[in-house]
Amino acid sequence: MMLNSGVLTREVPYVGGSEEVHFYVEGRRFPDKDFNGLISINLSLLEPINQALPETPIFTDKVVFRVAPWIMTPNTLEPIEVFVSLSRSKSHYSHIPTVFQDELEFGYVDAPHHHFPVVLDSPRDRELNNFPYNVLLGPDFGYVTRVPHRRDVSSMDSFGNLEVSPPVTVNGKEYPLGRIIIGVAFPTATKGRNMTKVVQDFLWAQTVQEPVALFSDWLVVGHVDEFMTFVPAPDRKGFRLLLTSPDAGYKLFRGLQRDGHGKAKLFDGLHDEKPVTVDEILDDENLEAENNYVQSCVDWNRDVLKRELGLDDEDIIDLPILFKMAEDEGVLRAMPYYPDMVNMIVLGKNLGIPKPFGPKVNGHCALEAEMCRLMDGLGLKCTFIDDFAAYHKLLGEVHCGSNVRRKAFEFKWWNVEM
């Protein structure tokens, strides 16, 4: 006996004596804009009088089931499995797919008796478009995707533009599973790129990780992971928000110049990249104006994150990262001037960070030294990865070219106050 959308009513005959009848329910569809995830089943116990008369109701009840939502996992949860692409030859760098993060997002579903991972497949299909379905999908490993009717997708639909915060409390309201973070166009913009509506609708419908929308259309690629990430911390809220900061970058470079290191070079020793000195960066008025604009965009998002995640300034660390502007589809947008250190992979207390190739002071990269100083207080180890040719030149970094499946929350979603 089976009930579904085509068969809504069934009768189970009473055969006499004392026995139990077991019913099982399987969720076949996630909550979405047109389905709140609730399924009601009405039960009636009827007593027959005789064949000529209707049955008499003895007992009725109504049972409501809720389909388990898809849940994302933040950087503060323990990693289980890391996915990266591999090239055996530097000559193949231009063919390395830099889209492990962009192609899919790992999450999970949870029930009192069982839980298992579920991968959300981005509607923006690229080099790895078959990987989630053909490789990951299997027994106890689920798959879900959302595709717009017109398939009018953009870079904003890649999942470097989809992150989740650690658990937070905002004005007394608890978000024990964190909050989803997406990037969109500026709120009052008449034009601009946005994450496609069917994906946004899906994320909102899960309800247990209420999304926060940030302004990311100011970037060429347009992903939130280009200017923010979360790392674990031993104090305060259990994490820190890391933000890119041109202001912190200029402060660092001015300090180097003041200490007599103005001739120190960025990109020194890199092939196909012209070295530039600290003095040259500080003398470039156009570059400074561009970074003032970038800082204003980051500051807008900083205020949103403080408000929506209940953060204080002490919960945020500014990273010294500069940007430059480039024309993208007739619009000026920003890209990192050197490898974007915030676009890292977080594996417990180990951080895989794009190697910035900054100016060297006494044989050590000043940008790496500053990054280590900022992270040392949190007990985090920095490993700098040369992704310049493989990812940075292709408008990506370490986080873009990797993905992590993590342990599920110990907290159960059905205990979230709705």
FENDAFEN-V898880 format. One record per residue. N is the residue number from 1. SS is DSSP state (alpha for helix, beta for strand, coil for the rest). PHI is phi in whole degrees, 0 to 359 (none if undefined). OMEGA is omega in degrees with one decimal (999 if undefined). Layout:
# FENDAFEN-V898880
N_SS_PHI_OMEGA + N_SS_PHI_OMEGA
This chain:
# FENDAFEN-V898880
1_coil_none_-179.2 + 2_coil_218_173.7 + 3_coil_253_174.9 + 4_beta_204_-176.6 + 5_coil_298_179.5 + 6_coil_268_179.8 + 7_beta_230_-171.4 + 8_coil_263_-176.2 + 9_coil_223_174.6 + 10_coil_220_177.6 + 11_coil_243_175.8 + 12_coil_250_-177.1 + 13_coil_289_175.0 + 14_coil_275_-174.6 + 15_coil_257_177.4 + 16_coil_95_179.7 + 17_coil_76_-179.2 + 18_coil_246_178.7 + 19_coil_204_177.5 + 20_coil_251_173.9 + 21_coil_242_-177.7 + 22_coil_262_175.8 + 23_coil_243_-179.3 + 24_coil_235_-178.9 + 25_coil_235_177.4 + 26_coil_239_175.1 + 27_coil_280_-177.2 + 28_coil_250_-176.0 + 29_coil_210_178.9 + 30_coil_287_170.6 + 31_coil_304_179.1 + 32_beta_205_-175.7 + 33_coil_304_-176.2 + 34_coil_259_180.0 + 35_beta_207_-175.5 + 36_coil_280_177.5 + 37_coil_88_-179.0 + 38_beta_263_178.9 + 39_beta_233_-179.3 + 40_beta_258_176.1 + 41_beta_235_178.9 + 42_beta_264_-179.2 + 43_beta_245_178.0 + 44_beta_225_173.5 + 45_beta_257_-173.9 + 46_beta_245_178.6 + 47_beta_251_177.5 + 48_coil_284_175.5 + 49_coil_268_169.1 + 50_coil_202_-173.9 + 51_coil_295_-176.7 + 52_coil_274_-175.4 + 53_coil_245_176.3 + 54_coil_296_177.3 + 55_coil_288_-179.1 + 56_beta_259_178.3 + 57_beta_290_176.5 + 58_beta_258_-174.8 + 59_beta_206_173.7 + 60_beta_226_177.2 + 61_beta_206_179.2 + 62_beta_230_179.7 + 63_beta_245_179.5 + 64_beta_247_176.1 + 65_beta_255_173.8 + 66_beta_239_176.6 + 67_coil_292_179.8 + 68_coil_298_-179.9 + 69_coil_283_171.8 + 70_coil_278_-173.3 + 71_beta_239_176.3 + 72_beta_274_-178.5 + 73_coil_238_-178.2 + 74_coil_279_-178.9 + 75_coil_299_-176.8 + 76_coil_282_177.0 + 77_coil_275_-174.6 + 78_coil_293_178.2 + 79_beta_286_175.6 + 80_beta_251_-172.6 + 81_beta_212_179.9 + 82_beta_245_179.3 + 83_beta_246_175.0 + 84_beta_221_173.7 + 85_coil_261_-173.5 + 86_coil_231_171.1 + 87_coil_236_-179.0 + 88_coil_270_-177.4 + 89_coil_218_178.2 + 90_alpha_298_179.8 + 91_alpha_292_-177.9 + 92_alpha_264_-175.4 + 93_alpha_306_-175.1 + 94_alpha_292_-178.2 + 95_alpha_254_179.6 + 96_coil_291_176.4 + 97_coil_289_-176.8 + 98_coil_264_-166.8 + 99_coil_236_178.6 + 100_alpha_303_178.1 + 101_alpha_288_-175.4 + 102_alpha_287_-172.3 + 103_alpha_280_-171.7 + 104_beta_207_175.4 + 105_beta_227_179.0 + 106_beta_276_172.5 + 107_beta_214_179.3 + 108_beta_201_169.6 + 109_beta_239_-172.1 + 110_beta_220_173.3 + 111_beta_223_-178.2 + 112_coil_304_-175.5 + 113_coil_260_-171.4 + 114_beta_191_167.6 + 115_beta_214_178.8 + 116_beta_204_-177.9 + 117_beta_288_174.7 + 118_beta_224_-179.9 + 119_beta_264_172.9 + 120_beta_265_-176.3 + 121_beta_267_179.9 + 122_coil_294_175.2 + 123_coil_288_179.0 + 124_coil_271_-176.5 + 125_coil_283_177.4 + 126_coil_227_-172.9 + 127_coil_299_-175.4 + 128_coil_253_-171.6 + 129_coil_297_179.8 + 130_coil_266_-173.9 + 131_alpha_299_-177.6 + 132_alpha_300_-175.6 + 133_alpha_282_-173.8 + 134_alpha_277_-173.9 + 135_alpha_254_-173.0 + 136_alpha_274_-176.5 + 137_coil_300_179.9 + 138_beta_181_176.5 + 139_coil_303_-179.5 + 140_coil_61_171.2 + 141_beta_217_-172.2 + 142_beta_270_-177.6 + 143_beta_217_174.5 + 144_beta_213_175.5 + 145_beta_213_174.6 + 146_coil_226_-176.2 + 147_coil_237_178.5 + 148_coil_295_-175.8 + 149_coil_300_-177.6 + 150_coil_267_-179.8 + 151_coil_55_179.0 + 152_coil_271_-176.9 + 153_coil_262_179.2 + 154_coil_222_177.1 + 155_alpha_302_-179.0 + 156_alpha_295_-179.4 + 157_alpha_269_172.1 + 158_coil_281_-167.9 + 159_alpha_268_158.5 + 160_alpha_292_178.9 + 161_alpha_260_179.7 + 162_beta_223_-179.8 + 163_beta_228_177.0 + 164_beta_215_179.4 + 165_coil_278_166.8 + 166_coil_292_177.4 + 167_coil_303_-179.0 + 168_beta_220_171.6 + 169_beta_236_-174.7 + 170_beta_236_179.9 + 171_coil_50_177.8 + 172_coil_87_178.5 + 173_beta_268_-177.7 + 174_beta_269_170.8 + 175_beta_239_-172.0 + 176_coil_292_175.9 + 177_coil_250_-179.4 + 178_coil_78_179.3 + 179_coil_230_176.4 + 180_beta_294_179.6 + 181_beta_234_177.9 + 182_beta_232_177.0 + 183_beta_250_-178.7 + 184_beta_220_174.0 + 185_coil_286_178.2 + 186_coil_300_-172.0 + 187_coil_307_-176.7 + 188_coil_260_-177.3 + 189_coil_289_175.6 + 190_coil_275_175.4 + 191_coil_231_178.6 + 192_coil_142_-177.9 + 193_coil_264_177.6 + 194_coil_223_168.4 + 195_coil_298_-174.4 + 196_coil_301_-170.2 + 197_alpha_297_-177.0 + 198_alpha_295_176.9 + 199_alpha_287_177.5 + 200_alpha_300_179.2 + 201_alpha_300_179.1 + 202_alpha_299_-177.9 + 203_alpha_296_178.8 + 204_alpha_296_-174.8 + 205_alpha_291_179.8 + 206_coil_289_170.0 + 207_coil_69_-172.0 + 208_coil_276_177.8 + 209_coil_226_-172.3 + 210_coil_313_-173.9 + 211_coil_292_171.7 + 212_beta_239_-179.9 + 213_beta_260_176.2 + 214_beta_252_177.0 + 215_beta_271_-179.4 + 216_coil_234_-177.0 + 217_coil_291_177.7 + 218_coil_286_179.1 + 219_beta_264_178.1 + 220_coil_303_179.2 + 221_coil_282_172.8 + 222_coil_86_-175.4 + 223_coil_253_179.1 + 224_alpha_294_-178.8 + 225_alpha_288_175.9 + 226_alpha_276_-179.1 + 227_coil_227_-179.3 + 228_beta_205_168.7 + 229_beta_198_177.1 + 230_beta_239_174.9 + 231_beta_230_178.7 + 232_beta_291_178.8 + 233_coil_217_-176.7 + 234_coil_277_-174.0 + 235_coil_224_179.6 + 236_coil_50_-175.3 + 237_coil_271_-179.9 + 238_coil_90_178.8 + 239_beta_200_168.8 + 240_beta_233_169.9 + 241_beta_270_175.5 + 242_beta_259_178.7 + 243_beta_235_170.7 + 244_beta_295_-178.7 + 245_beta_212_171.6 + 246_alpha_303_178.2 + 247_alpha_301_177.9 + 248_alpha_294_177.1 + 249_alpha_296_179.8 + 250_alpha_293_176.6 + 251_alpha_298_179.0 + 252_alpha_295_-177.3 + 253_alpha_292_176.9 + 254_alpha_294_176.1 + 255_alpha_295_176.6 + 256_alpha_296_179.4 + 257_alpha_297_-179.5 + 258_alpha_297_-179.4 + 259_coil_271_175.1 + 260_coil_90_-178.6 + 261_coil_249_-178.2 + 262_coil_295_-179.8 + 263_coil_271_177.8 + 264_coil_296_-170.2 + 265_beta_250_164.9 + 266_beta_276_176.4 + 267_coil_65_-178.1 + 268_coil_296_178.8 + 269_coil_90_178.1 + 270_coil_278_175.5 + 271_coil_282_175.3 + 272_coil_62_176.1 + 273_coil_219_-176.7 + 274_coil_287_176.7 + 275_coil_297_178.0 + 276_beta_223_-176.6 + 277_beta_272_175.1 + 278_alpha_301_178.5 + 279_alpha_301_-178.8 + 280_alpha_295_177.1 + 281_alpha_296_-176.8 + 282_alpha_288_178.1 + 283_alpha_275_-175.6 + 284_coil_274_-176.7 + 285_alpha_293_178.5 + 286_alpha_296_178.8 + 287_alpha_297_179.4 + 288_alpha_295_178.0 + 289_alpha_297_178.5 + 290_alpha_298_-179.6 + 291_alpha_286_172.2 + 292_alpha_296_176.6 + 293_alpha_296_179.5 + 294_alpha_301_-179.9 + 295_alpha_299_178.6 + 296_alpha_295_177.2 + 297_alpha_293_178.5 + 298_alpha_296_-179.4 + 299_alpha_297_175.9 + 300_alpha_302_-179.5 + 301_alpha_292_176.9 + 302_alpha_301_179.9 + 303_alpha_296_178.3 + 304_alpha_297_-178.4 + 305_alpha_293_177.1 + 306_alpha_298_-177.7 + 307_alpha_289_-172.4 + 308_alpha_276_178.7 + 309_alpha_249_178.6 + 310_coil_67_-175.5 + 311_coil_263_169.8 + 312_coil_254_178.6 + 313_alpha_301_-179.6 + 314_alpha_291_178.2 + 315_alpha_272_-173.3 + 316_beta_239_175.4 + 317_beta_241_179.9 + 318_beta_268_-179.2 + 319_beta_258_-176.3 + 320_beta_283_-177.0 + 321_coil_228_177.4 + 322_coil_260_179.5 + 323_beta_232_172.6 + 324_beta_220_-177.3 + 325_beta_262_176.8 + 326_beta_215_179.1 + 327_beta_280_-179.4 + 328_beta_225_-178.5 + 329_coil_54_177.5 + 330_coil_80_-179.0 + 331_beta_236_175.5 + 332_beta_282_177.8 + 333_beta_225_-171.5 + 334_beta_259_171.2 + 335_beta_218_-178.3 + 336_beta_298_178.4 + 337_coil_286_173.7 + 338_coil_226_-176.2 + 339_coil_314_-168.6 + 340_coil_277_-171.2 + 341_coil_296_179.6 + 342_coil_288_-178.4 + 343_coil_275_-171.3 + 344_coil_249_171.5 + 345_beta_252_-175.6 + 346_beta_250_-179.3 + 347_beta_234_-175.6 + 348_coil_65_178.9 + 349_coil_268_-179.5 + 350_beta_251_-179.4 + 351_beta_247_172.6 + 352_beta_264_-167.7 + 353_beta_245_174.6 + 354_beta_304_179.6 + 355_coil_289_-170.0 + 356_coil_278_-177.8 + 357_coil_53_-179.9 + 358_coil_276_179.9 + 359_coil_294_-178.1 + 360_beta_265_175.7 + 361_beta_235_-176.2 + 362_coil_55_176.0 + 363_coil_83_-177.9 + 364_beta_239_178.7 + 365_beta_295_-177.5 + 366_alpha_294_178.7 + 367_alpha_290_176.9 + 368_alpha_296_-179.2 + 369_alpha_298_179.3 + 370_alpha_292_178.8 + 371_alpha_298_178.7 + 372_alpha_298_178.9 + 373_alpha_299_-178.2 + 374_alpha_291_-176.4 + 375_alpha_269_-176.8 + 376_alpha_302_-178.7 + 377_coil_295_178.4 + 378_coil_262_-178.7 + 379_coil_74_-177.6 + 380_coil_256_179.7 + 381_beta_260_-179.2 + 382_beta_261_171.4 + 383_beta_242_-175.2 + 384_beta_263_-173.0 + 385_beta_249_178.1 + 386_coil_286_177.8 + 387_coil_244_-170.4 + 388_coil_301_-178.7 + 389_coil_281_-172.9 + 390_coil_287_-173.6 + 391_coil_231_-173.4 + 392_alpha_303_-179.0 + 393_alpha_291_178.4 + 394_alpha_257_176.8 + 395_coil_67_175.4 + 396_coil_221_175.8 + 397_coil_216_-174.1 + 398_coil_302_-178.3 + 399_coil_296_179.7 + 400_coil_297_-174.1 + 401_coil_266_-178.5 + 402_beta_217_174.4 + 403_beta_206_-175.3 + 404_beta_226_169.5 + 405_beta_264_-172.7 + 406_beta_239_175.6 + 407_coil_296_177.6 + 408_coil_284_172.4 + 409_coil_298_169.9 + 410_coil_287_178.1 + 411_coil_293_-177.4 + 412_coil_264_-173.7 + 413_alpha_298_-177.2 + 414_alpha_287_174.0 + 415_alpha_266_176.7 + 416_coil_290_175.5 + 417_coil_281_-177.2 + 418_coil_274_999
